[in-house]
Structure formats: C-alpha cells, structure tokens
Amino acid sequence: MEGEGLCVGGSGVNNKNKQIGYVLYRKGKPNSEVDRFLWIIQNISTPFVQDQRLEYSGYDAEQDGAIPTKEFVVSYCDDNNSQLKAILTNVDHYSAKSSWQ
C-alpha cells in the first residue's frame, strides 16, 4: 500500500515529506519472506536505481541496453537467507538490460 509521507529517505522524516513510502502486508506462508524481498527489489530498489541513473548520467536502461561499468550499482545484503535467495533466483535481472515482466 502506497502512502504519501511514509518515505524515511530523501526529504527526511518530517511533516513536509511528500515522498511515497509503502506498507507491505503479507501472510506467513512458505517463501513469503522471499516474495517480500522480490517485491522490494522490483518496486523500490530497481526503480530507484533507474531513476538515479537517468537523472544524473542520462543513462536509460530501457533504451540503452547492457549496463556500462560506470553505471554499475552495489546493493548491500545482510545474511538473511531469504534476501539472498530472492537475489540469486533472479541473477539475470542484474547481469544485463532487463525489466521485470
């Protein structure tokens, strides 16, 4: 669920924050933790990186094909096995031009 002013990054946590943040509800079923990380990657992390690339270097992953070295991104992961599984099962997404379909 989207909510204006829920974003804790960018403009900070204050009453003038207009950035969109999310509340994610999930059921405790097998792989629900993996599904949560996939949702975060698809709906928050990847669009954020694409927006930053486009704004600051003019690189458009949708148009420009393979990602050049100067546009590589490093994303931190802790030792959460579900987080690692979400990344490793979608490794093609990180290796070249890609879009979530």
Number of C-alpha atoms within 10 A of each C-alpha: 8 12 12 11 18 17 18 13 11 8 12 14 14 11 7 9 16 15 17 14 16 15 8 10 8 9 8 8 7 8 12 13 19 19 16 17 18 20 14 15 17 16 13 13 14 16 13 13 15 16 14 15 17 13 11 8 10 12 18 16 20 11 8 11 12 13 17 11 7 7 14 12 11 5 6 5 10 7 7 10 12 17 18 14 17 19 18 12 11 12 11 11 15 15 11 13 15 14 11 9 4
